[in-house]
Amino acid sequence: MAITKTARTLLSSQSLAAGASVNATELNLTSALGAEVFVKITNGSSAPTTAPTVTFYSGESTGTKRKKFVASGDTTNNSVNEPSCRFGPSTMYANVTITNGATNGITVEVYAQELTSL
């Protein structure tokens, strides 16, 4: 039996202003066996003075967000942070919110690797 995996773009690369938040597109896993979601945070030449945070959520219905895991970036100029979170077969929906720290913008993007069949 073949394994089927699908790449998903949940948030294309975009700038996130200081103090702003952005939600990635919700990942519907109701007919999947799970997924791993990856976030990429890139600081500019002037990093935020407080680290950006990434909150991963799972939920039993679309739009429901139950906090699963929180990760953070850093305050280092030009750094790249790539936190990830695995969602198992019991997960129905996965969501990600990225909140930037103070003073300087960052670049963010979110991708997933979905396991759709074994």
CYANA upper distance limits for C-alpha pairs under 8 A (distance plus 0.5 A):
  1 MET  CA    118 LEU  CA      6.99
  2 ALA  CA    117 SER  CA      8.21
  2 ALA  CA    118 LEU  CA      6.51
  3 ILE  CA    115 LEU  CA      8.32
  3 ILE  CA    116 THR  CA      8.28
  3 ILE  CA    117 SER  CA      6.09
  3 ILE  CA    118 LEU  CA      4.90
  4 THR  CA    115 LEU  CA      6.68
  4 THR  CA    116 THR  CA      5.95
  4 THR  CA    117 SER  CA      5.54
  4 THR  CA    118 LEU  CA      6.97
  5 LYS  CA    113 GLN  CA      7.22
  5 LYS  CA    114 GLU  CA      5.99
  5 LYS  CA    115 LEU  CA      5.10
  5 LYS  CA    116 THR  CA      6.20
  5 LYS  CA    117 SER  CA      7.80
  6 THR  CA    113 GLN  CA      6.28
  6 THR  CA    114 GLU  CA      5.52
  6 THR  CA    115 LEU  CA      7.01
  6 THR  CA    116 THR  CA      7.52
  7 ALA  CA    111 TYR  CA      7.94
  7 ALA  CA    112 ALA  CA      6.38
  7 ALA  CA    113 GLN  CA      5.26
  7 ALA  CA    114 GLU  CA      6.77
  8 ARG  CA    111 TYR  CA      6.14
  8 ARG  CA    112 ALA  CA      5.43
  8 ARG  CA    113 GLN  CA      6.72
  8 ARG  CA    114 GLU  CA      7.78
  9 THR  CA    110 VAL  CA      6.86
  9 THR  CA    111 TYR  CA      5.09
  9 THR  CA    112 ALA  CA      6.93
 10 LEU  CA     24 ALA  CA      5.82
 10 LEU  CA     25 THR  CA      5.32
 10 LEU  CA     26 GLU  CA      7.66
 10 LEU  CA     27 LEU  CA      7.92
 10 LEU  CA    109 GLU  CA      8.21
 10 LEU  CA    110 VAL  CA      5.73
 10 LEU  CA    111 TYR  CA      5.86
 10 LEU  CA    112 ALA  CA      7.56
 11 LEU  CA     24 ALA  CA      5.58
 11 LEU  CA     25 THR  CA      6.89
 11 LEU  CA    108 VAL  CA      8.41
 11 LEU  CA    109 GLU  CA      5.65
 11 LEU  CA    110 VAL  CA      5.27
 11 LEU  CA    111 TYR  CA      7.35
 12 SER  CA    108 VAL  CA      8.36
 12 SER  CA    109 GLU  CA      5.77
 12 SER  CA    110 VAL  CA      7.22
 13 SER  CA    107 THR  CA      7.11
 13 SER  CA    108 VAL  CA      6.02
 13 SER  CA    109 GLU  CA      4.98
 13 SER  CA    110 VAL  CA      8.24
 14 GLN  CA    107 THR  CA      5.96
 14 GLN  CA    108 VAL  CA      6.12
 14 GLN  CA    109 GLU  CA      7.15
 15 SER  CA    105 GLY  CA      7.19
 15 SER  CA    106 ILE  CA      6.21
 15 SER  CA    107 THR  CA      4.91
 15 SER  CA    108 VAL  CA      6.89
 16 LEU  CA     20 ALA  CA      6.82
 16 LEU  CA     21 SER  CA      7.78
 16 LEU  CA     22 VAL  CA      8.10
 16 LEU  CA    100 ASN  CA      7.34
 16 LEU  CA    105 GLY  CA      5.98
 16 LEU  CA    106 ILE  CA      5.83
 16 LEU  CA    107 THR  CA      6.40
 16 LEU  CA    108 VAL  CA      7.37
 17 ALA  CA    100 ASN  CA      7.54
 17 ALA  CA    104 ASN  CA      7.21
 17 ALA  CA    105 GLY  CA      4.84
 17 ALA  CA    106 ILE  CA      7.18
 18 ALA  CA     48 PRO  CA      7.79
 18 ALA  CA    100 ASN  CA      6.18
 18 ALA  CA    101 GLY  CA      6.37
 18 ALA  CA    102 ALA  CA      5.54
 18 ALA  CA    103 THR  CA      5.68
 18 ALA  CA    104 ASN  CA      5.43
 18 ALA  CA    105 GLY  CA      5.37
 18 ALA  CA    106 ILE  CA      8.13
 19 GLY  CA     99 THR  CA      7.35
 19 GLY  CA    100 ASN  CA      5.59
 19 GLY  CA    101 GLY  CA      5.78
 19 GLY  CA    102 ALA  CA      5.72
 19 GLY  CA    103 THR  CA      7.87
 20 ALA  CA     99 THR  CA      6.39
 20 ALA  CA    100 ASN  CA      6.05
 20 ALA  CA    101 GLY  CA      8.35
 21 SER  CA     97 THR  CA      7.39
 21 SER  CA     98 ILE  CA      6.02
 21 SER  CA     99 THR  CA      4.70
 21 SER  CA    100 ASN  CA      6.71
 22 VAL  CA     97 THR  CA      6.23
 22 VAL  CA     98 ILE  CA      5.95
 22 VAL  CA     99 THR  CA      7.14
 23 ASN  CA     95 ASN  CA      8.05
 23 ASN  CA     96 VAL  CA      6.38
 23 ASN  CA     97 THR  CA      4.98
 23 ASN  CA     98 ILE  CA      7.02
 24 ALA  CA     95 ASN  CA      7.18
 24 ALA  CA     96 VAL  CA      6.01
 24 ALA  CA     97 THR  CA      6.88
 24 ALA  CA    110 VAL  CA      7.30
 25 THR  CA     95 ASN  CA      7.60
 25 THR  CA     96 VAL  CA      8.38
 26 GLU  CA     62 THR  CA      8.27
 26 GLU  CA     63 GLY  CA      8.24
 26 GLU  CA     93 TYR  CA      7.35
 26 GLU  CA     94 ALA  CA      6.41
 26 GLU  CA     95 ASN  CA      5.49
 26 GLU  CA     96 VAL  CA      8.05
 27 LEU  CA     93 TYR  CA      6.14
 27 LEU  CA     94 ALA  CA      5.55
 27 LEU  CA     95 ASN  CA      6.92
 28 ASN  CA     62 THR  CA      8.29
 28 ASN  CA     92 MET  CA      6.89
 28 ASN  CA     93 TYR  CA      5.31
 28 ASN  CA     94 ALA  CA      7.21
 29 LEU  CA     33 LEU  CA      7.73
 29 LEU  CA     34 GLY  CA      7.04
 29 LEU  CA     35 ALA  CA      8.31
 29 LEU  CA     91 THR  CA      6.97
 29 LEU  CA     92 MET  CA      5.36
 29 LEU  CA     93 TYR  CA      5.89
 29 LEU  CA     94 ALA  CA      7.81
 30 THR  CA     91 THR  CA      7.83
 30 THR  CA     92 MET  CA      5.13
 30 THR  CA     93 TYR  CA      7.39
 31 SER  CA    116 THR  CA      7.69
 32 ALA  CA     89 PRO  CA      7.59
 32 ALA  CA    114 GLU  CA      7.60
 32 ALA  CA    115 LEU  CA      6.53
 32 ALA  CA    116 THR  CA      4.98
 32 ALA  CA    117 SER  CA      7.47
 33 LEU  CA     88 GLY  CA      7.28
 33 LEU  CA     89 PRO  CA      4.98
 33 LEU  CA     90 SER  CA      8.33
 33 LEU  CA    114 GLU  CA      8.17
 33 LEU  CA    115 LEU  CA      5.89
 33 LEU  CA    116 THR  CA      6.11
 33 LEU  CA    117 SER  CA      7.19
 34 GLY  CA     86 ARG  CA      8.12
 34 GLY  CA     87 PHE  CA      5.82
 34 GLY  CA     88 GLY  CA      5.05
 34 GLY  CA     89 PRO  CA      5.16
 34 GLY  CA     90 SER  CA      8.11
 34 GLY  CA     91 THR  CA      7.31
 34 GLY  CA    114 GLU  CA      6.56
 34 GLY  CA    115 LEU  CA      5.99
 34 GLY  CA    116 THR  CA      7.93
 35 ALA  CA     86 ARG  CA      6.43
 35 ALA  CA     87 PHE  CA      5.69
 35 ALA  CA     88 GLY  CA      7.21
 35 ALA  CA    112 ALA  CA      7.08
 35 ALA  CA    113 GLN  CA      5.95
 35 ALA  CA    114 GLU  CA      4.70
 35 ALA  CA    115 LEU  CA      6.26
 36 GLU  CA     84 SER  CA      7.34
 36 GLU  CA     85 CYS  CA      6.17
 36 GLU  CA     86 ARG  CA      4.76
 36 GLU  CA     87 PHE  CA      6.46
 36 GLU  CA    112 ALA  CA      6.07
 36 GLU  CA    113 GLN  CA      5.89
 36 GLU  CA    114 GLU  CA      7.14
 37 VAL  CA     84 SER  CA      5.95
 37 VAL  CA     85 CYS  CA      5.93
 37 VAL  CA     86 ARG  CA      6.89
 37 VAL  CA     87 PHE  CA      8.34
 37 VAL  CA    110 VAL  CA      7.67
 37 VAL  CA    111 TYR  CA      6.33
 37 VAL  CA    112 ALA  CA      4.76
 37 VAL  CA    113 GLN  CA      7.07
 38 PHE  CA     82 GLU  CA      7.11
 38 PHE  CA     83 PRO  CA      6.59
 38 PHE  CA     84 SER  CA      4.86
 38 PHE  CA     85 CYS  CA      7.31
 38 PHE  CA    110 VAL  CA      6.20
 38 PHE  CA    111 TYR  CA      5.72
 38 PHE  CA    112 ALA  CA      6.41
 39 VAL  CA     54 VAL  CA      8.39
 39 VAL  CA     81 ASN  CA      8.47
 39 VAL  CA     82 GLU  CA      5.85
 39 VAL  CA     83 PRO  CA      6.09
 39 VAL  CA     84 SER  CA      6.64
 39 VAL  CA    108 VAL  CA      7.71
 39 VAL  CA    109 GLU  CA      6.30
 39 VAL  CA    110 VAL  CA      4.99
 39 VAL  CA    111 TYR  CA      7.00
 40 LYS  CA     80 VAL  CA      7.46
 40 LYS  CA     81 ASN  CA      6.37
 40 LYS  CA     82 GLU  CA      5.05
 40 LYS  CA     83 PRO  CA      7.53
 40 LYS  CA    107 THR  CA      8.50
 40 LYS  CA    108 VAL  CA      6.09
 40 LYS  CA    109 GLU  CA      5.78
 40 LYS  CA    110 VAL  CA      6.88
 41 ILE  CA     73 GLY  CA      7.25
 41 ILE  CA     80 VAL  CA      6.14
 41 ILE  CA     81 ASN  CA      5.68
 41 ILE  CA     82 GLU  CA      6.83
 41 ILE  CA    106 ILE  CA      7.36
 41 ILE  CA    107 THR  CA      6.33
 41 ILE  CA    108 VAL  CA      5.24
 41 ILE  CA    109 GLU  CA      7.42
 42 THR  CA     78 ASN  CA      7.22
 42 THR  CA     79 SER  CA      6.40
 42 THR  CA     80 VAL  CA      5.03
 42 THR  CA     81 ASN  CA      7.09
 42 THR  CA    106 ILE  CA      6.23
 42 THR  CA    107 THR  CA      5.55
 42 THR  CA    108 VAL  CA      6.93
 43 ASN  CA     47 ALA  CA      5.74
 43 ASN  CA     48 PRO  CA      7.88
 43 ASN  CA     75 THR  CA      8.34
 43 ASN  CA     76 THR  CA      7.76
 43 ASN  CA     77 ASN  CA      6.47
 43 ASN  CA     78 ASN  CA      5.38
 43 ASN  CA     79 SER  CA      5.90
 43 ASN  CA     80 VAL  CA      6.97
 43 ASN  CA    105 GLY  CA      7.87
 43 ASN  CA    106 ILE  CA      5.38
 43 ASN  CA    107 THR  CA      7.10
 44 GLY  CA     77 ASN  CA      6.48
 44 GLY  CA     78 ASN  CA      5.37
 44 GLY  CA     79 SER  CA      8.08
 44 GLY  CA    104 ASN  CA      8.40
 44 GLY  CA    105 GLY  CA      7.67
 44 GLY  CA    106 ILE  CA      6.60
 44 GLY  CA    107 THR  CA      8.34
 45 SER  CA     77 ASN  CA      5.49
 45 SER  CA     78 ASN  CA      5.63
 46 SER  CA     77 ASN  CA      5.81
 46 SER  CA     78 ASN  CA      7.87
 46 SER  CA    104 ASN  CA      7.06
 47 ALA  CA     75 THR  CA      5.85
 47 ALA  CA     76 THR  CA      6.15
 47 ALA  CA     77 ASN  CA      5.12
 47 ALA  CA     78 ASN  CA      7.44
 47 ALA  CA    104 ASN  CA      6.51
 47 ALA  CA    105 GLY  CA      8.08
 47 ALA  CA    106 ILE  CA      8.11
 48 PRO  CA     52 PRO  CA      8.12
 48 PRO  CA     74 ASP  CA      8.48
 48 PRO  CA     75 THR  CA      6.05
 48 PRO  CA     76 THR  CA      8.45
 48 PRO  CA    100 ASN  CA      8.23
 48 PRO  CA    101 GLY  CA      6.08
 48 PRO  CA    102 ALA  CA      5.99
 48 PRO  CA    103 THR  CA      5.97
 48 PRO  CA    104 ASN  CA      5.22
 48 PRO  CA    105 GLY  CA      7.38
 48 PRO  CA    106 ILE  CA      8.22
 49 THR  CA     75 THR  CA      6.34
 49 THR  CA    101 GLY  CA      7.10
 49 THR  CA    102 ALA  CA      6.11
 49 THR  CA    103 THR  CA      6.72
 49 THR  CA    104 ASN  CA      8.00
 50 THR  CA     74 ASP  CA      7.99
 50 THR  CA     75 THR  CA      6.71
 50 THR  CA    101 GLY  CA      5.15
 50 THR  CA    102 ALA  CA      6.10
 51 ALA  CA     72 SER  CA      6.79
 51 ALA  CA     73 GLY  CA      5.81
 51 ALA  CA     74 ASP  CA      5.16
 51 ALA  CA     75 THR  CA      5.90
 51 ALA  CA    100 ASN  CA      7.55
 51 ALA  CA    101 GLY  CA      5.68
 51 ALA  CA    102 ALA  CA      8.46
 52 PRO  CA     72 SER  CA      6.13
 52 PRO  CA     73 GLY  CA      5.69
 52 PRO  CA     74 ASP  CA      7.35
 52 PRO  CA     98 ILE  CA      7.64
 52 PRO  CA     99 THR  CA      6.05
 52 PRO  CA    100 ASN  CA      4.72
 52 PRO  CA    101 GLY  CA      5.19
 53 THR  CA     70 VAL  CA      7.45
 53 THR  CA     71 ALA  CA      6.30
 53 THR  CA     72 SER  CA      4.75
 53 THR  CA     73 GLY  CA      6.75
 53 THR  CA     98 ILE  CA      6.28
 53 THR  CA     99 THR  CA      5.77
 53 THR  CA    100 ASN  CA      7.01
 53 THR  CA    101 GLY  CA      8.13
 54 VAL  CA     70 VAL  CA      6.14
 54 VAL  CA     71 ALA  CA      5.63
 54 VAL  CA     72 SER  CA      6.27
 54 VAL  CA     73 GLY  CA      8.41
 54 VAL  CA     83 PRO  CA      8.45
 54 VAL  CA     96 VAL  CA      7.44
 54 VAL  CA     97 THR  CA      6.32
 54 VAL  CA     98 ILE  CA      5.05
 54 VAL  CA     99 THR  CA      7.00
 55 THR  CA     67 LYS  CA      7.52
 55 THR  CA     68 LYS  CA      8.09
 55 THR  CA     69 PHE  CA      6.47
 55 THR  CA     70 VAL  CA      4.99
 55 THR  CA     71 ALA  CA      7.02
 55 THR  CA     96 VAL  CA      6.15
 55 THR  CA     97 THR  CA      5.74
 55 THR  CA     98 ILE  CA      6.94
 56 PHE  CA     67 LYS  CA      6.75
 56 PHE  CA     68 LYS  CA      6.08
 56 PHE  CA     69 PHE  CA      5.70
 56 PHE  CA     70 VAL  CA      6.71
 56 PHE  CA     85 CYS  CA      7.61
 56 PHE  CA     94 ALA  CA      7.85
 56 PHE  CA     95 ASN  CA      6.41
 56 PHE  CA     96 VAL  CA      5.17
 56 PHE  CA     97 THR  CA      7.24
 57 TYR  CA     65 LYS  CA      5.73
 57 TYR  CA     66 ARG  CA      5.64
 57 TYR  CA     67 LYS  CA      5.03
 57 TYR  CA     68 LYS  CA      5.48
 57 TYR  CA     69 PHE  CA      7.51
 57 TYR  CA     94 ALA  CA      6.16
 57 TYR  CA     95 ASN  CA      5.42
 57 TYR  CA     96 VAL  CA      6.59
 58 SER  CA     64 THR  CA      7.95
 58 SER  CA     65 LYS  CA      6.24
 58 SER  CA     66 ARG  CA      5.82
 58 SER  CA     67 LYS  CA      7.15
 58 SER  CA     68 LYS  CA      6.82
 58 SER  CA     87 PHE  CA      8.39
 58 SER  CA     91 THR  CA      6.91
 58 SER  CA     92 MET  CA      7.67
 58 SER  CA     93 TYR  CA      6.00
 58 SER  CA     94 ALA  CA      5.03
 58 SER  CA     95 ASN  CA      6.71
 59 GLY  CA     63 GLY  CA      7.93
 59 GLY  CA     64 THR  CA      5.36
 59 GLY  CA     65 LYS  CA      5.70
 59 GLY  CA     66 ARG  CA      6.13
 59 GLY  CA     91 THR  CA      7.59
 59 GLY  CA     92 MET  CA      6.71
 59 GLY  CA     93 TYR  CA      5.65
 59 GLY  CA     94 ALA  CA      7.00
 60 GLU  CA     64 THR  CA      7.06
 60 GLU  CA     91 THR  CA      7.86
 60 GLU  CA     92 MET  CA      5.95
 60 GLU  CA     93 TYR  CA      6.86
 61 SER  CA     92 MET  CA      7.48
 61 SER  CA     93 TYR  CA      7.11
 62 THR  CA     93 TYR  CA      6.93
 64 THR  CA     93 TYR  CA      8.50
 65 LYS  CA     94 ALA  CA      8.50
 65 LYS  CA     95 ASN  CA      7.42
 69 PHE  CA     85 CYS  CA      7.92
 71 ALA  CA     83 PRO  CA      6.99
 72 SER  CA     83 PRO  CA      8.14
 73 GLY  CA     80 VAL  CA      8.47
 73 GLY  CA     81 ASN  CA      6.11
 74 ASP  CA     79 SER  CA      8.17
 74 ASP  CA     81 ASN  CA      8.04
 87 PHE  CA     91 THR  CA      6.53
 87 PHE  CA     94 ALA  CA      7.99
100 ASN  CA    105 GLY  CA      7.93
100 ASN  CA    106 ILE  CA      7.78
